[in-house]
Amino acid sequence: MYYKENPKFPEGFMWGASSAAWQVEGGVADGGRTPAMIDLNSKKKKPYADDSICADHYHRYKEDVALMAECGFSSYRFSISWSRIIPHSDGKVNPEGIAFYNDLINELVKNGITPIITLYHYDLPVWVFEELGGWKSRKTIYPKTCNPADQIAAMNAEELTEKIWNDTYVYGEYSNFVKRYWKEKDIHPDIRPGEFALCANPYVEYTDWDWAIDPVGMEYMLRDLYNRYNKPLMITENGFGAFDTLTADKKVHDDYRIHFLRENIRAVKRAIDKDVEVIAYCPWSAVDLLSTSNGVEKRYGLIYVDRTDDDPKQCERIRKDSFYWYKKVIASNGADLD
């Protein structure tokens, strides 16, 4: 017994999946788009593919939206490429970039799919880095005015947002600013020696890429965030990266992904049953796309994109077993997870 109440999700719950512009679109030189820093980084990942083609979503978005509609999506989370919208430092908006996203949004709406838009997903334009200094520059952060007080406010905001993550990842400790902030606010986190060291969790399983599989952690996170902030939550990246095998008759039997999604959906519902307001579940990802570090070999999609790191082929779309399973889940509003 997984639920104390009705296994169905709340009326109007948004089911869908996710992507990010630089990982799915391709078309990096099309429609007036200029290079992004992530383009340059992706070219250093040999023998993996770079982001020049990805899943070719830029040219095949109508086909992809049709597949989303067939699966029953009511939402789709995607990001907007900064380089496609503002390709140069003159700040002029690129009409071709606007047209692409307008067309995508119109296609989604026409198919009853609510767009969930992320403004920035790691695709800083090269011109922002070269001419403004990237995220290290307060010109990029855009203080409200040139008033020195606003400059300092922007700097403080960066210390408590962007830098609080990166400093910890790189240096294994929090910055002096954060430590001072805690002291002034009488905050005393119980940080002990060695706690930032990476270690395996013996109580969970791992994917082929050593990512923890922890649906109980999903419930924990949702309950903790909601109880702390009391704001509606949506899942926008919850996926299973794996080596998928395309059979001779063009099938992908990804029961491992179905199991992962099933257990995480159950965890979301357990949180909802404890009065956590979760409004959307958009796992990663709709179609196979470019992994941040492992090319297209590491596949996440409900829809297989027939290409390899060496050969983009035709990027044919093929429905995986998880696609048909998820379609059934959506049609039942989460009640049928078998």
Secondary structure, 3 states (H helix, E strand, C coil): CCCCCCCCCCCCCEEEEECCHHHHCCCCCCCCCCCEHHHHHHCCCCCCCCCCCCCCHHHHHHHHHHHHHHHCCCEEEEECCHHHHCCCCCCCCCHHHHHHHHHHHHHHHHCCCEEEEECCCCCCEHHHHHHHCHHHCHHHHCCCCCCHHHHHHHHHHHHCCHHHHHHHHHHCCCCHHHHHHHHHCCCCCCCCCCCCCCCCCCCCEECCCCCEECHHHHHHHHHHHHHHHCCCEEECCCCCCECCCCCCCCCCCCHHHHHHHHHHHHHHHHHHHCCCCEEEECCECCECCCECCCECCCECCCEEEECCCCCCCCCEEEECHHHHHHHHHHHCCCCCCC
